[in-house]
Amino acid sequence: MTEPIRPPYAGGSVTYGGTQPKPDHSEPVGGRVSAVRPDSPAWDAGLEPGMIVTEVAGEPLTDMIGWLWGADAEEVDLTVFDPRDATYAACTLERLPGEDWGVEFDGAVFDGMRTCVNGCVFCFMTMLPEHMRTSLYIRDDDYRLSFLQGNFVTLTNLTDEDIDRIITCQLSPMNVSLHAVSADVRRRLMGKHAARGLEALERLVAAGIEIHAQIVLCPGLNDCEELERTLRYVEERPEITSLGIVPLGYTKFQKRFSSSYSDDAAAARRVIEQVRPYQERARARFGRTVFQLSDEFYLDAGITVPPAAWYDGYPQYYDGIGMIRSYLDDSASALHEEAARIERIGHELASRSLTLTVVSGEAARETIAGFVEHEPLCGRVVAIKNRYFGGNVDVTGLICACDLTEQLEDDLAGVMLFLPDVMFNADGLTLDGYHRDDVLETLERRGAIARVASSLPLDLLDAIEDALGV
């Protein structure tokens, strides 16, 4: 009988899009100071954690862009609210050329994150089960987070003032969810606000704002002829410096989709062939591929991923584009350059009768195995089938604790086990609400030496040595 782990606290209720809770408006909108470095200009001016900077150079401060823009000087005037006595004060910060102000703020936006008003049929967040953490259902669509953090946005909720600000402040590059260019297809895919997104994109492109665009490719919706139109649209706009094309992903908690490219190797190959002429023309014209297919298409088609040069420096790496190629190259480099180190680690594992075991999602198993199973590590990779979400979900970052503990052996004696760091958030929680420490404790009770680590080759070697104490 598989040993259960402590049930999580889910809390909250399910909401899709709409609004995120706004800041407490019993206090003014502004950047709440989270840290001040001793002896910095901010320290000298008297700023302290908890204070709220409401104005910078006479302008209201609503986000970090306002700070970066308004405080780009050697002297800046601030208005500061102190919540301890509800008073405002003016202060001036002064610094030497090149010196940092020495102040940090809570978050990147201070007036509430803008959330998505669209009804995208492929939205993964609307395919989540109920009773998960409330934060998992928040669909951000905030252009400020696109610039500051690289989030993809649809642009459908932009005002003219927002567009003017992006252009004036040269907030570039922006990551934009494009998906399609025909009005009727965009409406079917994204809902009634779809037209505004394309209008905004046209204005940004005309102003020279660099764009990294994305298509979620849905069989029968925006593929084939519509994909061709979208590829042509991008080809005619050199300001769009990369276009990432990713396949539809879906869970069992919806009824619209029952298949994607993961179920149809021939369809995946057709997409690769359709995009290739655009890639070749872009390389001839710009020396860049521009049109980037996600790793899943190559996996689904049974085709080797392109060489590293094809990925233009990996501008959409965190969208799953180029991860396999990067891992393969890192593995080859590590096996060559760290051969003596790997030999020592392999000998140490063998002398202690320990089996190196690395957990991954099904999609990454073969890639990671090429390194982990190589002699003398002689490890194994356990691919966890995602039964929690179901559908075609097979990526490592969406592994849930319930699947992990159910599918790993009850007897893990003699196993040095590494869980992927990407299955936990910054608070150490899995998507199904279990804490990292509880998961590790459960696995250690089964006899494992259990750790959390990145599966990247050099990171994994560091983690193994740390676990071995060598």
Rosetta blueprint (number, residue, H / E / L):
1 M L
2 T L
3 E L
4 P L
5 I L
6 R L
7 P L
8 P L
9 Y L
10 A L
11 G L
12 G L
13 S L
14 V L
15 T L
16 Y L
17 G L
18 G L
19 T L
20 Q L
21 P L
22 K L
23 P L
24 D L
25 H L
26 S L
27 E L
28 P L
29 V L
30 G L
31 G E
32 R E
33 V E
34 S E
35 A E
36 V E
37 R L
38 P L
39 D L
40 S L
41 P H
42 A H
43 W H
44 D H
45 A L
46 G L
47 L L
48 E L
49 P L
50 G L
51 M L
52 I E
53 V E
54 T E
55 E E
56 V E
57 A L
58 G L
59 E E
60 P E
61 L L
62 T L
63 D E
64 M H
65 I H
66 G H
67 W H
68 L H
69 W H
70 G H
71 A L
72 D L
73 A L
74 E L
75 E E
76 V E
77 D E
78 L E
79 T E
80 V E
81 F E
82 D E
83 P L
84 R L
85 D L
86 A L
87 T E
88 Y E
89 A E
90 A E
91 C E
92 T E
93 L E
94 E E
95 R L
96 L L
97 P L
98 G L
99 E L
100 D L
101 W L
102 G L
103 V E
104 E E
105 F E
106 D L
107 G L
108 A L
109 V E
110 F L
111 D L
112 G L
113 M L
114 R L
115 T E
116 C L
117 V L
118 N L
119 G L
120 C L
121 V L
122 F L
123 C L
124 F H
125 M H
126 T H
127 M H
128 L L
129 P L
130 E L
131 H L
132 M L
133 R L
134 T H
135 S H
136 L H
137 Y H
138 I L
139 R L
140 D E
141 D L
142 D L
143 Y H
144 R H
145 L H
146 S H
147 F H
148 L H
149 Q H
150 G L
151 N L
152 F L
153 V E
154 T L
155 L L
156 T L
157 N L
158 L L
159 T L
160 D H
161 E H
162 D H
163 I H
164 D H
165 R H
166 I H
167 I H
168 T H
169 C L
170 Q L
171 L L
172 S L
173 P L
174 M E
175 N E
176 V E
177 S E
178 L L
179 H L
180 A L
181 V L
182 S L
183 A H
184 D H
185 V H
186 R H
187 R H
188 R H
189 L H
190 M H
191 G L
192 K L
193 H L
194 A H
195 A H
196 R H
197 G H
198 L H
199 E H
200 A H
201 L H
202 E H
203 R H
204 L H
205 V H
206 A H
207 A L
208 G L
209 I L
210 E L
211 I E
212 H E
213 A E
214 Q E
215 I E
216 V E
217 L E
218 C L
219 P L
220 G L
221 L L
222 N L
223 D L
224 C H
225 E H
226 E H
227 L H
228 E H
229 R H
230 T H
231 L H
232 R H
233 Y H
234 V H
235 E H
236 E L
237 R L
238 P L
239 E L
240 I E
241 T E
242 S E
243 L E
244 G E
245 I E
246 V E
247 P E
248 L L
249 G L
250 Y L
251 T L
252 K L
253 F L
254 Q L
255 K L
256 R L
257 F L
258 S L
259 S L
260 S L
261 Y H
262 S H
263 D H
264 D L
265 A H
266 A H
267 A H
268 A H
269 R H
270 R H
271 V H
272 I H
273 E H
274 Q H
275 V H
276 R H
277 P H
278 Y H
279 Q H
280 E H
281 R H
282 A H
283 R H
284 A H
285 R H
286 F H
287 G L
288 R L
289 T L
290 V L
291 F E
292 Q E
293 L E
294 S L
295 D H
296 E H
297 F H
298 Y H
299 L H
300 D H
301 A H
302 G L
303 I L
304 T L
305 V L
306 P L
307 P L
308 A H
309 A H
310 W H
311 Y H
312 D L
313 G L
314 Y L
315 P L
316 Q L
317 Y H
318 Y H
319 D H
320 G L
321 I L
322 G L
323 M H
324 I H
325 R H
326 S H
327 Y H
328 L H
329 D H
330 D H
331 S H
332 A H
333 S H
334 A H
335 L H
336 H H
337 E H
338 E L
339 A H
340 A H
341 R H
342 I H
343 E H
344 R H
345 I H
346 G H
347 H H
348 E H
349 L H
350 A H
351 S H
352 R L
353 S L
354 L L
355 T E
356 L E
357 T E
358 V E
359 V E
360 S E
361 G E
362 E L
363 A L
364 A L
365 R H
366 E H
367 T H
368 I H
369 A H
370 G H
371 F H
372 V H
373 E L
374 H L
375 E L
376 P L
377 L L
378 C L
379 G L
380 R E
381 V E
382 V E
383 A E
384 I E
385 K L
386 N L
387 R L
388 Y L
389 F L
390 G L
391 G L
392 N L
393 V L
394 D L
395 V L
396 T H
397 G H
398 L H
399 I L
400 C L
401 A H
402 C H
403 D H
404 L H
405 T H
406 E H
407 Q H
408 L L
409 E L
410 D L
411 D L
412 L L
413 A L
414 G L
415 V E
416 M E
417 L E
418 F E
419 L E
420 P E
421 D H
422 V H
423 M H
424 F L
425 N L
426 A L
427 D L
428 G L
429 L E
430 T L
431 L L
432 D L
433 G L
434 Y L
435 H E
436 R H
437 D H
438 D H
439 V H
440 L H
441 E H
442 T H
443 L H
444 E H
445 R H
446 R L
447 G L
448 A L
449 I E
450 A E
451 R E
452 V E
453 A E
454 S L
455 S L
456 L L
457 P H
458 L H
459 D H
460 L H
461 L H
462 D H
463 A H
464 I H
465 E H
466 D H
467 A H
468 L H
469 G L
470 V L
